[in-house]
Amino acid sequence: MSAAGDRVTAHRTMIVIGLILATLIVVSVLIAAELGGLVGALLAIPAAAIARILFRDFVPAGRRSASVEADDG
């Protein structure tokens, strides 16, 4: 596959991951609201955002190291 095709695939993958994470944030807020009321919902928002940031920071790092190993192999 060409480099342009790889970029398009990577872009689409990141869009899908972003949509999945946004959905998980909404679901976590709804669950927390059901379990803890308004306070639970308010606490779930920063917790879900932290989880999203950690996921975004660590998942691409793992993919980069895997692609470097594949290029060296």
N, CA, C and O atoms as CSV, one atom per row, in Angstrom:
chain,resi,resn,atom,element,x,y,z
A,1,MET,N,N,0.853,-1.173,0.000
A,1,MET,CA,C,0.000,0.000,0.000
A,1,MET,C,C,0.899,1.235,0.000
A,1,MET,O,O,1.993,1.211,0.563
A,2,SER,N,N,0.447,2.287,-0.616
A,2,SER,CA,C,1.236,3.505,-0.717
A,2,SER,C,C,1.228,4.266,0.608
A,2,SER,O,O,0.430,3.985,1.502
A,3,ALA,N,N,2.125,5.225,0.706
A,3,ALA,CA,C,2.202,6.044,1.918
A,3,ALA,C,C,0.922,6.854,2.104
A,3,ALA,O,O,0.460,7.034,3.231
A,4,ALA,N,N,0.352,7.340,1.009
A,4,ALA,CA,C,-0.898,8.101,1.104
A,4,ALA,C,C,-2.031,7.211,1.604
A,4,ALA,O,O,-2.860,7.646,2.403
A,5,GLY,N,N,-2.066,5.983,1.142
A,5,GLY,CA,C,-3.083,5.040,1.601
A,5,GLY,C,C,-2.933,4.719,3.070
A,5,GLY,O,O,-3.925,4.555,3.782
A,6,ASP,N,N,-1.686,4.627,3.531
A,6,ASP,CA,C,-1.440,4.380,4.948
A,6,ASP,C,C,-1.914,5.550,5.799
A,6,ASP,O,O,-2.471,5.355,6.880
A,7,ARG,N,N,-1.690,6.780,5.304
A,7,ARG,CA,C,-2.132,7.960,6.056
A,7,ARG,C,C,-3.652,8.018,6.139
A,7,ARG,O,O,-4.206,8.368,7.181
A,8,VAL,N,N,-4.325,7.680,5.049
A,8,VAL,CA,C,-5.792,7.698,5.048
A,8,VAL,C,C,-6.324,6.655,6.018
A,8,VAL,O,O,-7.255,6.926,6.776
A,9,THR,N,N,-5.740,5.476,5.996
A,9,THR,CA,C,-6.166,4.417,6.910
A,9,THR,C,C,-5.920,4.817,8.359
A,9,THR,O,O,-6.770,4.588,9.220
A,10,ALA,N,N,-4.761,5.413,8.633
A,10,ALA,CA,C,-4.458,5.858,9.990
A,10,ALA,C,C,-5.428,6.940,10.436
A,10,ALA,O,O,-5.867,6.948,11.586
A,11,HIS,N,N,-5.763,7.851,9.536
A,11,HIS,CA,C,-6.709,8.930,9.864
A,11,HIS,C,C,-8.087,8.359,10.181
A,11,HIS,O,O,-8.724,8.760,11.154
A,12,ARG,N,N,-8.533,7.438,9.369
A,12,ARG,CA,C,-9.847,6.818,9.615
A,12,ARG,C,C,-9.849,6.054,10.931
A,12,ARG,O,O,-10.834,6.084,11.669
A,13,THR,N,N,-8.759,5.376,11.222
A,13,THR,CA,C,-8.657,4.627,12.477
A,13,THR,C,C,-8.745,5.566,13.665
A,13,THR,O,O,-9.428,5.265,14.644
A,14,MET,N,N,-8.064,6.701,13.592
A,14,MET,CA,C,-8.099,7.658,14.697
A,14,MET,C,C,-9.492,8.261,14.860
A,14,MET,O,O,-9.915,8.531,15.984
A,15,ILE,N,N,-10.209,8.475,13.761
A,15,ILE,CA,C,-11.577,8.984,13.854
A,15,ILE,C,C,-12.467,7.966,14.559
A,15,ILE,O,O,-13.258,8.330,15.429
A,16,VAL,N,N,-12.343,6.704,14.193
A,16,VAL,CA,C,-13.154,5.656,14.819
A,16,VAL,C,C,-12.821,5.539,16.300
A,16,VAL,O,O,-13.719,5.407,17.132
A,17,ILE,N,N,-11.539,5.586,16.631
A,17,ILE,CA,C,-11.140,5.504,18.038
A,17,ILE,C,C,-11.704,6.692,18.811
A,17,ILE,O,O,-12.172,6.533,19.939
A,18,GLY,N,N,-11.664,7.880,18.213
A,18,GLY,CA,C,-12.223,9.053,18.869
A,18,GLY,C,C,-13.719,8.926,19.117
A,18,GLY,O,O,-14.210,9.315,20.177
A,19,LEU,N,N,-14.442,8.384,18.147
A,19,LEU,CA,C,-15.883,8.176,18.325
A,19,LEU,C,C,-16.174,7.152,19.416
A,19,LEU,O,O,-17.106,7.319,20.203
A,20,ILE,N,N,-15.377,6.100,19.457
A,20,ILE,CA,C,-15.555,5.078,20.496
A,20,ILE,C,C,-15.292,5.678,21.867
A,20,ILE,O,O,-16.051,5.432,22.805
A,21,LEU,N,N,-14.236,6.457,21.994
A,21,LEU,CA,C,-13.917,7.068,23.284
A,21,LEU,C,C,-14.984,8.072,23.705
A,21,LEU,O,O,-15.336,8.139,24.883
A,22,ALA,N,N,-15.503,8.852,22.759
A,22,ALA,CA,C,-16.571,9.800,23.092
A,22,ALA,C,C,-17.812,9.060,23.571
A,22,ALA,O,O,-18.478,9.496,24.510
A,23,THR,N,N,-18.119,7.955,22.934
A,23,THR,CA,C,-19.257,7.138,23.351
A,23,THR,C,C,-19.036,6.575,24.744
A,23,THR,O,O,-19.962,6.546,25.555
A,24,LEU,N,N,-17.824,6.130,25.028
A,24,LEU,CA,C,-17.521,5.598,26.358
A,24,LEU,C,C,-17.656,6.675,27.429
A,24,LEU,O,O,-18.089,6.382,28.543
A,25,ILE,N,N,-17.293,7.911,27.111
A,25,ILE,CA,C,-17.445,9.002,28.079
A,25,ILE,C,C,-18.917,9.231,28.387
A,25,ILE,O,O,-19.293,9.379,29.550
A,26,VAL,N,N,-19.743,9.260,27.366
A,26,VAL,CA,C,-21.180,9.467,27.580
A,26,VAL,C,C,-21.776,8.324,28.392
A,26,VAL,O,O,-22.561,8.557,29.311
A,27,VAL,N,N,-21.409,7.099,28.060
A,27,VAL,CA,C,-21.929,5.939,28.786
A,27,VAL,C,C,-21.465,5.960,30.243
A,27,VAL,O,O,-22.246,5.655,31.144
A,28,SER,N,N,-20.199,6.318,30.482
A,28,SER,CA,C,-19.704,6.356,31.859
A,28,SER,C,C,-20.422,7.423,32.678
A,28,SER,O,O,-20.691,7.219,33.862
A,29,VAL,N,N,-20.733,8.555,32.059
A,29,VAL,CA,C,-21.475,9.602,32.770
A,29,VAL,C,C,-22.888,9.113,33.094
A,29,VAL,O,O,-23.388,9.350,34.194
A,30,LEU,N,N,-23.523,8.441,32.154
A,30,LEU,CA,C,-24.877,7.929,32.406
A,30,LEU,C,C,-24.892,6.879,33.512
A,30,LEU,O,O,-25.780,6.883,34.364
A,31,ILE,N,N,-23.908,5.981,33.497
A,31,ILE,CA,C,-23.831,4.956,34.540
A,31,ILE,C,C,-23.567,5.600,35.895
A,31,ILE,O,O,-24.208,5.249,36.886
A,32,ALA,N,N,-22.630,6.537,35.945
A,32,ALA,CA,C,-22.318,7.207,37.207
A,32,ALA,C,C,-23.512,7.999,37.716
A,32,ALA,O,O,-23.744,8.056,38.924
A,33,ALA,N,N,-24.279,8.615,36.809
A,33,ALA,CA,C,-25.471,9.355,37.220
A,33,ALA,C,C,-26.505,8.415,37.820
A,33,ALA,O,O,-27.195,8.761,38.779
A,34,GLU,N,N,-26.603,7.223,37.243
A,34,GLU,CA,C,-27.565,6.244,37.765
A,34,GLU,C,C,-27.136,5.735,39.140
A,34,GLU,O,O,-27.966,5.552,40.030
A,35,LEU,N,N,-25.837,5.509,39.301
A,35,LEU,CA,C,-25.345,4.963,40.570
A,35,LEU,C,C,-25.145,6.026,41.640
A,35,LEU,O,O,-25.432,5.780,42.812
A,36,GLY,N,N,-24.661,7.197,41.260
A,36,GLY,CA,C,-24.306,8.202,42.253
A,36,GLY,C,C,-25.051,9.509,42.149
A,36,GLY,O,O,-24.728,10.472,42.845
A,37,GLY,N,N,-26.053,9.552,41.280
A,37,GLY,CA,C,-26.822,10.778,41.138
A,37,GLY,C,C,-26.013,11.872,40.465
A,37,GLY,O,O,-25.111,11.604,39.672
A,38,LEU,N,N,-26.352,13.105,40.795
A,38,LEU,CA,C,-25.703,14.257,40.171
A,38,LEU,C,C,-24.217,14.310,40.511
A,38,LEU,O,O,-23.394,14.624,39.651
A,39,VAL,N,N,-23.873,14.007,41.750
A,39,VAL,CA,C,-22.460,14.034,42.158
A,39,VAL,C,C,-21.666,12.982,41.387
A,39,VAL,O,O,-20.548,13.253,40.948
A,40,GLY,N,N,-22.222,11.806,41.222
A,40,GLY,CA,C,-21.546,10.758,40.452
A,40,GLY,C,C,-21.324,11.161,39.010
A,40,GLY,O,O,-20.264,10.905,38.440
A,41,ALA,N,N,-22.331,11.794,38.419
A,41,ALA,CA,C,-22.203,12.243,37.027
A,41,ALA,C,C,-21.132,13.319,36.904
A,41,ALA,O,O,-20.343,13.312,35.959
A,42,LEU,N,N,-21.107,14.241,37.857
A,42,LEU,CA,C,-20.103,15.301,37.810
A,42,LEU,C,C,-18.696,14.762,38.024
A,42,LEU,O,O,-17.746,15.286,37.442
A,43,LEU,N,N,-18.542,13.744,38.833
A,43,LEU,CA,C,-17.222,13.138,39.047
A,43,LEU,C,C,-16.809,12.250,37.875
A,43,LEU,O,O,-15.617,12.060,37.633
A,44,ALA,N,N,-17.777,11.709,37.153
A,44,ALA,CA,C,-17.460,10.824,36.026
A,44,ALA,C,C,-16.881,11.594,34.847
A,44,ALA,O,O,-16.107,11.039,34.067
A,45,ILE,N,N,-17.241,12.843,34.709
A,45,ILE,CA,C,-16.758,13.622,33.558
A,45,ILE,C,C,-15.236,13.766,33.581
A,45,ILE,O,O,-14.598,13.418,32.588
A,46,PRO,N,N,-14.616,14.260,34.660
A,46,PRO,CA,C,-13.151,14.356,34.645
A,46,PRO,C,C,-12.471,12.985,34.640
A,46,PRO,O,O,-11.396,12.829,34.061
A,47,ALA,N,N,-13.087,12.000,35.279
A,47,ALA,CA,C,-12.489,10.660,35.277
A,47,ALA,C,C,-12.464,10.081,33.867
A,47,ALA,O,O,-11.466,9.483,33.462
A,48,ALA,N,N,-13.525,10.248,33.132
A,48,ALA,CA,C,-13.572,9.756,31.756
A,48,ALA,C,C,-12.610,10.532,30.861
A,48,ALA,O,O,-11.991,9.954,29.968
A,49,ALA,N,N,-12.481,11.828,31.092
A,49,ALA,CA,C,-11.543,12.628,30.302
A,49,ALA,C,C,-10.102,12.208,30.566
A,49,ALA,O,O,-9.293,12.149,29.640
A,50,ILE,N,N,-9.778,11.919,31.817
A,50,ILE,CA,C,-8.437,11.443,32.155
A,50,ILE,C,C,-8.169,10.117,31.471
A,50,ILE,O,O,-7.089,9.909,30.917
A,51,ALA,N,N,-9.144,9.214,31.504
A,51,ALA,CA,C,-8.977,7.915,30.841
A,51,ALA,C,C,-8.762,8.093,29.342
A,51,ALA,O,O,-7.949,7.392,28.739
A,52,ARG,N,N,-9.484,9.021,28.750
A,52,ARG,CA,C,-9.336,9.275,27.307
A,52,ARG,C,C,-7.948,9.818,26.982
A,52,ARG,O,O,-7.336,9.406,25.997
A,53,ILE,N,N,-7.454,10.729,27.794
A,53,ILE,CA,C,-6.122,11.294,27.562
A,53,ILE,C,C,-5.055,10.213,27.705
A,53,ILE,O,O,-4.143,10.131,26.883
A,54,LEU,N,N,-5.163,9.392,28.733
A,54,LEU,CA,C,-4.194,8.316,28.923
A,54,LEU,C,C,-4.230,7.337,27.760
A,54,LEU,O,O,-3.182,6.890,27.293
A,55,PHE,N,N,-5.416,7.001,27.293
A,55,PHE,CA,C,-5.544,6.090,26.157
A,55,PHE,C,C,-4.907,6.697,24.912
A,55,PHE,O,O,-4.177,6.020,24.189
A,56,ARG,N,N,-5.182,7.963,24.668
A,56,ARG,CA,C,-4.629,8.640,23.496
A,56,ARG,C,C,-3.105,8.723,23.559
A,56,ARG,O,O,-2.428,8.598,22.538
A,57,ASP,N,N,-2.575,8.931,24.749
A,57,ASP,CA,C,-1.124,9.064,24.890
A,57,ASP,C,C,-0.391,7.737,24.779
A,57,ASP,O,O,0.723,7.697,24.256
A,58,PHE,N,N,-0.981,6.660,25.252
A,58,PHE,CA,C,-0.247,5.403,25.322
A,58,PHE,C,C,-0.491,4.456,24.160
A,58,PHE,O,O,0.410,3.687,23.824
A,59,VAL,N,N,-1.647,4.469,23.533
A,59,VAL,CA,C,-1.909,3.543,22.432
A,59,VAL,C,C,-1.048,3.846,21.206
A,59,VAL,O,O,-0.442,2.918,20.668
A,60,PRO,N,N,-0.961,5.094,20.733
A,60,PRO,CA,C,-0.094,5.343,19.577
A,60,PRO,C,C,1.379,5.031,19.856
A,60,PRO,O,O,2.104,4.638,18.942
A,61,ALA,N,N,1.827,5.195,21.089
A,61,ALA,CA,C,3.217,4.889,21.421
A,61,ALA,C,C,3.491,3.407,21.196
A,61,ALA,O,O,4.560,3.051,20.700
A,62,GLY,N,N,2.568,2.557,21.542
A,62,GLY,CA,C,2.734,1.126,21.310
A,62,GLY,C,C,2.732,0.783,19.838
A,62,GLY,O,O,3.483,-0.090,19.402
A,63,ARG,N,N,1.897,1.456,19.069
A,63,ARG,CA,C,1.857,1.210,17.624
A,63,ARG,C,C,3.144,1.680,16.951
A,63,ARG,O,O,3.640,1.029,16.032
A,64,ARG,N,N,3.689,2.815,17.412
A,64,ARG,CA,C,4.944,3.310,16.835
A,64,ARG,C,C,6.074,2.323,17.062
A,64,ARG,O,O,6.859,2.060,16.151
A,65,SER,N,N,6.166,1.771,18.271
A,65,SER,CA,C,7.258,0.842,18.550
A,65,SER,C,C,7.096,-0.444,17.747
A,65,SER,O,O,8.093,-1.043,17.345
A,66,ALA,N,N,5.866,-0.877,17.507
A,66,ALA,CA,C,5.633,-2.086,16.720
A,66,ALA,C,C,6.014,-1.849,15.258
A,66,ALA,O,O,6.557,-2.745,14.613
A,67,SER,N,N,5.737,-0.657,14.728
A,67,SER,CA,C,6.065,-0.391,13.337
A,67,SER,C,C,7.574,-0.233,13.149
A,67,SER,O,O,8.095,-0.573,12.087
A,68,VAL,N,N,8.284,0.274,14.153
A,68,VAL,CA,C,9.729,0.393,14.061
A,68,VAL,C,C,10.365,-0.997,14.031
A,68,VAL,O,O,11.303,-1.236,13.271
A,69,GLU,N,N,9.852,-1.913,14.860
A,69,GLU,CA,C,10.372,-3.286,14.867
A,69,GLU,C,C,10.123,-3.956,13.533
A,69,GLU,O,O,10.977,-4.698,13.047
A,70,ALA,N,N,8.959,-3.709,12.922
A,70,ALA,CA,C,8.635,-4.317,11.636
A,70,ALA,C,C,9.561,-3.794,10.542
A,70,ALA,O,O,9.968,-4.553,9.662
A,71,ASP,N,N,9.897,-2.500,10.589
A,71,ASP,CA,C,10.800,-1.932,9.593
A,71,ASP,C,C,12.227,-2.459,9.738
A,71,ASP,O,O,12.937,-2.636,8.748
A,72,ASP,N,N,12.634,-2.706,10.974
A,72,ASP,CA,C,13.992,-3.201,11.211
A,72,ASP,C,C,14.140,-4.670,10.847
A,72,ASP,O,O,15.224,-5.116,10.472
A,73,GLY,N,N,13.037,-5.432,10.959
A,73,GLY,CA,C,13.058,-6.886,10.797
A,73,GLY,C,C,13.339,-7.302,9.430
A,73,GLY,O,O,13.387,-8.499,9.148
